[in-house]
Amino acid sequence: MRMKKPYQKAIAIAPVAIFLSLTILLARVDAGKVRDLYDRSEQLEGVIRKYAVACYAQEGSYPADLAYLSENYGLILDTEHYVYFYEIFASNVMPDIQVVSIVEGR
């Protein structure tokens, strides 16, 4: 029986190790991107909430929709990259606000 030289084993294992390393690296990059998108969505929700509270403080009621905040308070919405959910129950109850990122290709 012939014994393999140590470097022959390393050459055989190298492609597998490289593949696994790249897979782990790409998974981490993707997870970081998702986390960034989530954080950005939360920030935008906070901004919209501040605009809604400002409207409530000045007018005594929360706005009926986001268009009202855009027209009367200067709120700028990035509808190309985000979907906005604004649900109001009553004019004196804080609306439910959600911002969801539109991820291209998914």
Contact map, one row per residue, 1 for C-alpha under 8 A:
1110000000000000000000000000000000000000000000000000000000000000000000000000000000000000000000000000000000
1111000000000000000000000000000000000000000000000000000000000000000000000000000000000000000000000000000000
1111100000000000000000000000000000000000000000000000000000000000000000000000000000000000000000000000000000
0111110110000000000000000000000000000000000000000000000000000000000000000000000000000000000000000000000000
0011111110000000000000000000000000000000000000000000000000000000000000000000000000000000000000000000000000
0001111111000000000000000000000000000000000000000000000000000000000000000000000000000000000000000000000000
0000111111100000000000000000000000000000000000000000000000000000000000000000000000000000000000000000000000
0001111111110000000000000000000000000000000000000000000000000000000000000000000000000000000000000000000000
0001111111111000000000000000000000000000000000000000000000000000000000000000000000000000000000000000000000
0000011111111100000000000000000000000000000000000000000000000000000000000000000000000000000000000000000000
0000001111111110000000000000000000000000000000000000000000000000000000000000000000000000000000000000000000
0000000111111110000000000000000000000000000000000000000000000000000000000000000000000000000000000000000000
0000000011111111100000000000000000000000000000000000000000000000000000000000000000000000000000000000000000
0000000001111111110000000000000000000000000000000000000000000000000000000000000000000000000000000000000000
0000000000111111111000000000000000000000000000000000000000000000000000000000000000000000000000000000000000
0000000000001111111100000000000000000000000000000000000000000000000000000000000000000000000000000000000000
0000000000001111111110000000000000000000000000000000000000000000000000000000000000000000000000000000000000
0000000000000111111111000000000000000000000000000000000000000000000000000000000000000000000000000000000000
0000000000000011111111100000000000000000000000000000000000000000000000000000000000000000000000000000000000
0000000000000001111111110000000000000000000000000000000000000000000000000000000000000000000000000000000000
0000000000000000111111111000000000000000000000000000000000000000000000000000000000000000000000000000000000
0000000000000000011111111100000000000000000000000000000000000000000000000000000000000000000000000000000000
0000000000000000001111111110000000000000000000000000000000000000000000000000000000000000000000000000000000
0000000000000000000111111111000000000000000000000000000000000000000000000000000000000000000000000000000000
0000000000000000000011111111100000000000000000000000000000000000000000000000000000000000000000000000000000
0000000000000000000001111111110000000000000000000000000000000000000000000000000000000000000000000000000000
0000000000000000000000111111111000000000000000000000000000000000000000000000000000000000000000000000000000
0000000000000000000000011111111100000000000000000000000000000000000000000000000000000000000000000000000000
0000000000000000000000001111111110000000000000000000000000000000000000000000000000000000000000000000000000
0000000000000000000000000111111111000000000000000000000000000000000000000000000000000000000000000000000000
0000000000000000000000000011111111100000000000000000000000000000000000000000000000000000000000000000000000
0000000000000000000000000001111111110000000000000000000000000000000000000000000000000000000000000000000000
0000000000000000000000000000111111111000000000000000000000000000000000000000000000000000000000000000000000
0000000000000000000000000000011111111100000000000000000000000000000000000000000000000000000000000000000000
0000000000000000000000000000001111111110000000000000000000000000000000000000000000000000000000000000000000
0000000000000000000000000000000111111111000000000000000000000000000000000000000000000000000000000000000000
0000000000000000000000000000000011111111100000000000000000000000000000000000000000000000000000000000100000
0000000000000000000000000000000001111111110000000000000000000000000000000000000000000000000000000001100000
0000000000000000000000000000000000111111111000000000000000000000000000000000000000000000000000000000000000
0000000000000000000000000000000000011111111100000000000000000000000000000000000000000000000000000000000000
0000000000000000000000000000000000001111111110000000000000000000000000000000000000000000000000000111100000
0000000000000000000000000000000000000111111111000000000000000000000000000000000000000000000000000010000000
0000000000000000000000000000000000000011111111100000000000000000000000000000000000000000000000000000000000
0000000000000000000000000000000000000001111111110000000000000000000000000000000000000000000000000010000000
0000000000000000000000000000000000000000111111111000000000000000000000000000000000000000000000001110000000
0000000000000000000000000000000000000000011111111100000000000000000000000000000000000000000000000000000000
0000000000000000000000000000000000000000001111111110000000000000000000000000000000000000000000000000000000
0000000000000000000000000000000000000000000111111111000000000000000000000010000000000000000000001000000000
0000000000000000000000000000000000000000000011111111100000000000000000000000000000000000000000001000000000
0000000000000000000000000000000000000000000001111111110000000000000000000000000000000000000000000000000000
0000000000000000000000000000000000000000000000111111111000000000000010001010000000000000000000000000000000
0000000000000000000000000000000000000000000000011111111100000110000010000000000000000000000000000000000000
0000000000000000000000000000000000000000000000001111111110000100000000000000000000000000000000000000000000
0000000000000000000000000000000000000000000000000111111111000000000000000000000000000000000000000000000000
0000000000000000000000000000000000000000000000000011111111111110000010001000000000000000000000000000000000
0000000000000000000000000000000000000000000000000001111111111110000000000000000000000000000100000000000000
0000000000000000000000000000000000000000000000000000111111111000000000000000000000000000000000000000000000
0000000000000000000000000000000000000000000000000000011111110000000000000000000000000000000000000000000000
0000000000000000000000000000000000000000000000000000001111111100000000000000000000000000000000000000000000
0000000000000000000000000000000000000000000000000000001111111100000000000000000000000000000100000000000000
0000000000000000000000000000000000000000000000000000001110111110000000000000000000000000001100000000000000
0000000000000000000000000000000000000000000000000001101100111111000000000000000000000000001111100000000000
0000000000000000000000000000000000000000000000000001001100001111110110000000000000000000001000000000000000
0000000000000000000000000000000000000000000000000000000000000111110100000000000000000001001000000000000000
0000000000000000000000000000000000000000000000000000000000000011111110000000000000000111000000000000000000
0000000000000000000000000000000000000000000000000000000000000011111111000000000000000100000000000000000000
0000000000000000000000000000000000000000000000000000000000000000111111100000000000000000000000000000000000
0000000000000000000000000000000000000000000000000000000000000011111111111000000000000000000000000000000000
0000000000000000000000000000000000000000000000000011001000000010111111111110000000000000000000000000000000
0000000000000000000000000000000000000000000000000000000000000000011111111111100000000000000000000000000000
0000000000000000000000000000000000000000000000000000000000000000001111111110000000000000000000000000000000
0000000000000000000000000000000000000000000000000000000000000000000111111100000000000000000000000000000000
0000000000000000000000000000000000000000000000000010001000000000000111111110000000000000000000000000000000
0000000000000000000000000000000000000000000000000000000000000000000011111111000000000000000000000000000000
0000000000000000000000000000000000000000000000010010000000000000000011101111100000000000000000000000000000
0000000000000000000000000000000000000000000000000000000000000000000001000111110000000000000000000000000000
0000000000000000000000000000000000000000000000000000000000000000000001000011111000000000000000000000000000
0000000000000000000000000000000000000000000000000000000000000000000000000001111111000000000000000000000000
0000000000000000000000000000000000000000000000000000000000000000000000000000111111110000000000000000000000
0000000000000000000000000000000000000000000000000000000000000000000000000000011111000000000000000000010000
0000000000000000000000000000000000000000000000000000000000000000000000000000011111100000000000000000111000
0000000000000000000000000000000000000000000000000000000000000000000000000000011111110000000000000011110000
0000000000000000000000000000000000000000000000000000000000000000000000000000001011111000000000000011110000
0000000000000000000000000000000000000000000000000000000000000000000000000000001001111100000000001111000000
0000000000000000000000000000000000000000000000000000000000000000000000000000000000111110000000011110000000
0000000000000000000000000000000000000000000000000000000000000000110000000000000000011111000000111100000000
0000000000000000000000000000000000000000000000000000000000000000100000000000000000001111100000111000000000
0000000000000000000000000000000000000000000000000000000000000001100000000000000000000111111011110000000000
0000000000000000000000000000000000000000000000000000000000000000000000000000000000000011111011100000000000
0000000000000000000000000000000000000000000000000000000000000000000000000000000000000001111111100000000000
0000000000000000000000000000000000000000000000000000000000001111000000000000000000000001111111000000000000
0000000000000000000000000000000000000000000000000000000100011100000000000000000000000000011111000000000000
0000000000000000000000000000000000000000000000000000000000000100000000000000000000000001111111100000000000
0000000000000000000000000000000000000000000000000000000000000100000000000000000000000001111111110000000000
0000000000000000000000000000000000000000000000000000000000000100000000000000000000000111110011111000000000
0000000000000000000000000000000000000000000000000000000000000000000000000000000000001111000001111100000000
0000000000000000000000000000000000000000000010011000000000000000000000000000000000011110000000111110000000
0000000000000000000000000000000000000000100010000000000000000000000000000000000000011100000000011111000000
0000000000000000000000000000000000000000110110000000000000000000000000000000000001111000000000001111100000
0000000000000000000000000000000000000100100000000000000000000000000000000000000001110000000000000111110000
0000000000000000000000000000000000001100100000000000000000000000000000000000000011100000000000000011111000
0000000000000000000000000000000000000000000000000000000000000000000000000000000111100000000000000001111100
0000000000000000000000000000000000000000000000000000000000000000000000000000000010000000000000000000111111
0000000000000000000000000000000000000000000000000000000000000000000000000000000000000000000000000000011111
0000000000000000000000000000000000000000000000000000000000000000000000000000000000000000000000000000001111
0000000000000000000000000000000000000000000000000000000000000000000000000000000000000000000000000000001111
